């Protein structure tokens, strides 16, 4: 596993766990609509990212990459929705499954052309989307709670710039390397 791929896994995991724990802690101030949006965004984002990575890794075996990425997206959507409401659970599960399918197809289609580029682009976009999801959840909770809450966004531009710099550094230091071999000869 390359350093960049490890960084992507760690960054995504930290963001997802942080959002789930933050929303669980302040769940009484999360509206049903925001809960559904959070569960949907987490399930879909993780499904797309993991589906793309697994589609590249399992190139030529779309069924395995699709099943694994659907299970991962479904699980994250479920975990994100459980503290909130049943509609959030349903939305998270369905979005995670759909994201897993789409990501696996994308990863399988681009595996022969530029797998490193697409994984880095998708990972960066998903990371920024998860930052927006956390910001949206925090803003909604702050408006509903009418009291002081813990804030991740005292310096949002610093957070976004530091994530961007980390992505650039890891990509420059240790670019992703996938050895794609065609296993269609039997």
C-alpha angles and dihedrals in degrees: 000000000000124000092247093052090048089050090051092051093047094045093048093045093049092049095047094046091046093051093046094048093044093051091044091053093050097031096128089067096046112101120222091250093051091045091054091048092050094048091045094048094048095046094045095044096049091042093053095045096045092040091054093048093045091044089058094043094047094038109171093021102082095164094062095045091046095049095045095046092046090052092049094047092044091051094050092046090050093048091047093050101042097079091049119042145308093263088053091052092049092046092047094048095048094044092048091052092048093047091050092053094047094046093049091051091048093048093048093048097050097036093100098045115040111341095160094053096048094047091050092047094047092045092051093047092047091049091053092045090053089051088054091048091053091047091049092048092048093048092049092048092048091053094047098042099051089204139085114289133179110275129205092184108067087119106020096167091053089053093049094045093048092051090049092049091048091052091049093047095049092045091050095044099044117007118201114267123197122178104209114194123183107239096182096108112097 
